[in-house]
Amino acid sequence: MMMMTPNLSPAHTVAFTTPSTYATRLSPLLHSRNWTPLWCPTVTVHPTSSTHSALIHHLQHLNQFSAIAFTSRSGISAFSSALSSSPPPSAAEFIIAALGNDAELLTPDFLSRLSPRVKLLIPSSPTPTGLVHSLGPGSGRRVLCPVPLVSDLHEPDVVPNFLNELESAGWVPVRVNAYETKWAGPRCAARMLETGRVDGLIFTSTAEVEGLLKSLGEYGMGFEDVRKRWAGLVVAAHGPVTAAGAESLGVKVDVVSSKFGSFEGVVDALDHFFTLGL
């Protein structure tokens, strides 16, 4: 009797450049498509003693704020670690805003340590601009923005633009460096370059793109050399913000996920592209 085989995608090798905090979520999604994940982190993300101290300082004055706007999962994690001993804000209602699946970290225990009355905002468009729109008019209120301190790389426009948009909406944004995003070093592209074949490459942030380009430069290469090495390489970006950042650095993006509240969107988009290309 003929045995039926599962309808799986071809065994493509797909590289991705996320820090470890996101790799554990993206890698299983690639495995589920019968692809070979190739993790090549080009940035590291972690809190430092100085970023922790900065958070503690602002937590001690949390009653001066009406809202907190989280632009990343790492920001929520760092904030939660610093939250153990802070007085609740005195505002009648406290607003917490976060993007897409990042909101999974905003547990009832987390929220209760901030205020007995929390209004949770998760914009339908999981972008910094979507956060601004969900917050609405600020009317002079203060919003705390836990964002990354970028080291060894240029800070992408994402955070400065976000703070400017908040200000234009009438908020008083207060930036706090909640964690550090740092270049993973000159050899961070090595694992990818030592691989025989790479069919897809996923970026989830502009910093990852710059980190890869910087490492390629250490090998005397540019991204055009990567394209030549692996003809047909498909570059995928997790959302339009990352795509725009990559393009600004000279990296042409082939696939942009339209559903970017989670990594499933970029994996689906890449799968669709591979299928059309067969």
C-alpha positions in Angstrom: 0.0 0.0 0.0 1.3 3.5 -0.9 2.3 5.6 2.1 1.2 9.2 2.1 3.8 11.7 3.1 3.1 15.0 4.8 2.7 18.1 2.6 5.8 19.9 3.8 7.7 22.8 2.2 11.1 22.0 0.6 14.0 21.8 3.1 15.3 25.3 2.6 18.0 26.7 4.9 16.8 30.0 6.4 19.2 32.2 8.3 18.0 34.7 10.9 19.9 37.4 12.8 17.7 38.0 15.9 19.1 38.2 19.4 18.5 35.1 21.7 15.3 36.6 23.2 13.6 36.2 19.8 15.5 33.2 18.4 13.6 30.8 20.7 10.3 32.0 19.1 11.4 32.1 15.5 13.4 28.9 15.2 10.5 26.6 16.0 8.4 28.3 13.3 11.0 27.6 10.7 11.3 24.0 11.9 7.5 23.7 11.4 7.9 24.4 7.7 10.6 21.7 7.3 13.2 24.3 6.9 16.7 24.3 8.5 17.0 27.3 10.8 20.5 28.9 10.8 20.8 31.3 13.8 23.4 34.0 13.1 22.8 36.7 15.8 24.2 40.1 14.7 23.2 41.9 17.8 22.9 41.1 21.5 20.2 42.4 23.8 20.5 42.5 27.5 20.1 44.8 30.5 23.1 46.4 32.1 23.7 47.8 35.6 23.3 51.4 34.2 20.1 50.6 32.4 18.7 48.9 35.5 19.6 51.9 37.6 17.9 54.2 35.1 14.7 52.1 35.3 14.8 52.1 39.1 15.1 55.9 39.2 12.1 56.4 37.0 10.1 53.8 38.9 10.6 55.8 42.0 8.8 58.7 40.2 6.2 56.7 38.4 3.4 58.7 39.9 4.5 61.6 37.6 3.5 59.6 34.5 0.1 58.7 33.0 1.3 56.0 30.7 4.1 53.6 29.7 4.6 52.8 26.0 6.6 49.6 25.3 8.1 49.2 21.8 9.7 45.8 22.4 9.5 42.6 24.4 13.0 43.3 25.8 11.8 46.6 27.2 8.9 44.8 29.0 11.3 42.2 30.5 13.8 44.7 31.7 11.0 46.8 33.2 9.5 43.8 35.0 12.9 42.9 36.5 13.2 46.4 38.0 9.6 46.6 39.2 9.9 44.5 42.3 9.7 47.5 44.7 8.0 50.5 43.3 5.0 52.4 44.6 1.9 52.4 42.4 1.1 55.6 40.5 -1.4 57.9 42.0 -3.3 58.4 38.7 -6.9 57.2 38.7 -6.2 55.2 35.5 -2.8 54.2 34.2 -2.2 53.4 30.6 0.0 50.6 29.4 0.7 50.2 25.6 2.5 47.4 23.9 2.9 45.8 20.5 1.5 42.5 19.2 2.5 39.4 21.0 4.8 41.4 23.3 1.7 42.0 25.4 1.9 38.3 26.5 4.4 39.5 29.1 1.9 41.9 30.6 0.5 39.4 33.0 -2.1 40.3 35.6 0.6 40.2 38.3 2.7 42.6 36.3 -0.2 45.1 35.7 -1.3 44.9 39.3 2.1 46.1 40.5 1.6 49.3 38.5 -1.9 50.3 39.4 -5.2 48.9 40.5 -6.7 50.5 37.4 -4.8 49.8 34.2 -6.0 50.5 30.7 -4.1 48.1 28.3 -3.7 49.2 24.7 -2.6 46.9 22.0 -2.8 48.6 18.6 -4.1 46.7 15.6 -1.1 48.0 13.7 1.9 46.7 15.7 4.2 49.5 15.0 5.5 52.5 17.0 3.2 54.7 15.0 0.4 52.4 15.9 1.2 52.8 19.5 1.0 56.6 19.2 -2.4 56.4 17.5 -3.7 54.0 20.2 -2.6 56.4 22.9 -4.5 59.3 21.4 -4.1 62.9 22.4 -1.6 63.4 25.2 -2.9 66.7 26.5 0.4 67.4 28.1 0.6 64.1 30.0 3.9 62.3 30.5 4.5 58.9 29.0 7.5 56.7 30.0 9.2 55.1 27.0 11.6 52.1 27.9 13.8 51.8 24.8 17.2 50.4 23.9 20.6 52.0 24.3 22.3 51.2 21.0 26.0 50.5 21.3 28.6 49.9 18.5 25.9 50.6 15.9 24.1 53.7 14.7 20.8 54.2 16.4 18.0 53.5 13.8 15.4 56.2 13.3 12.7 54.1 14.9 12.9 55.4 18.5 13.7 59.1 17.7 10.7 59.1 15.3 8.5 57.4 17.9 9.4 60.0 20.5 8.8 62.8 18.0 5.4 61.4 17.0 4.4 61.2 20.7 5.4 64.8 21.2 3.4 65.8 18.1 0.3 64.1 19.6 0.6 66.2 22.7 2.4 63.8 25.0 5.6 64.5 26.9 7.7 61.5 26.2 10.4 60.6 28.7 13.0 58.2 27.3 14.6 55.7 29.6 17.3 53.3 28.3 15.9 50.0 29.6 18.4 47.6 28.0 21.4 47.6 25.6 21.4 46.6 22.0 24.9 45.9 21.0 26.8 44.6 17.9 27.5 40.9 18.3 31.1 41.5 17.0 33.2 41.2 13.9 32.7 37.4 13.4 28.9 37.4 13.8 28.5 36.7 10.1 30.9 33.7 10.2 28.3 31.0 10.6 26.3 32.1 7.7 29.4 32.5 5.5 30.6 29.0 6.4 27.3 27.5 5.3 27.2 25.8 1.9 23.7 27.1 0.9 21.4 29.8 2.3 17.9 30.1 0.7 16.3 32.7 3.0 17.4 35.4 5.4 15.1 37.0 7.9 15.7 40.4 9.6 13.5 41.6 12.5 15.2 44.9 13.1 17.3 47.5 11.4 20.1 47.0 13.9 20.4 43.4 12.9 20.9 44.5 9.3 23.6 47.0 10.2 25.2 44.3 12.4 25.4 41.9 9.6 26.8 44.5 7.1 29.4 45.6 9.7 30.6 42.0 10.1 30.6 41.4 6.3 32.9 44.4 6.1 35.3 42.7 8.4 35.6 40.0 5.8 36.0 42.5 3.0 32.5 41.8 1.7 29.3 43.7 1.1 25.8 42.4 0.8 26.0 42.2 -3.0 28.7 39.5 -2.4 26.2 37.6 -0.4 23.7 37.8 -3.2 26.3 36.6 -5.7 27.3 33.7 -3.4 23.7 32.4 -3.1 21.8 33.2 -6.2 18.1 33.3 -5.5 18.6 34.3 -1.8 15.3 35.6 -0.5 15.5 38.5 2.0 12.5 38.8 4.3 11.7 41.7 6.7 9.5 41.5 9.8 7.2 44.4 9.0 7.6 47.6 7.0 9.7 49.4 9.6 12.4 46.8 9.4 12.1 46.7 5.6 12.5 50.5 5.4 15.6 50.3 7.6 17.2 47.6 5.5 16.5 49.4 2.3 18.1 52.6 3.8 21.2 50.6 4.4 21.3 49.3 0.8 19.8 45.9 1.4 17.0 45.1 -1.0 14.1 43.3 0.7 12.2 40.7 -1.3 9.5 39.9 1.2 7.8 42.1 3.8 5.3 40.5 6.2 1.9 42.3 6.3 1.0 40.6 9.6 3.8 41.5 12.0 2.2 41.2 15.4 4.1 37.9 15.6 6.9 36.1 13.7 4.3 33.8 12.1 3.6 36.7 9.6 7.1 36.8 8.2 7.4 33.0 8.1 4.1 32.8 6.2 5.2 35.5 3.8 8.5 33.7 3.1 6.7 30.4 2.7 4.4 32.0 0.2 7.3 33.5 -1.7 9.1 30.1 -1.8 6.0 28.4 -3.1 5.5 30.9 -5.9 9.1 30.5 -6.8 8.9 26.7 -7.2 
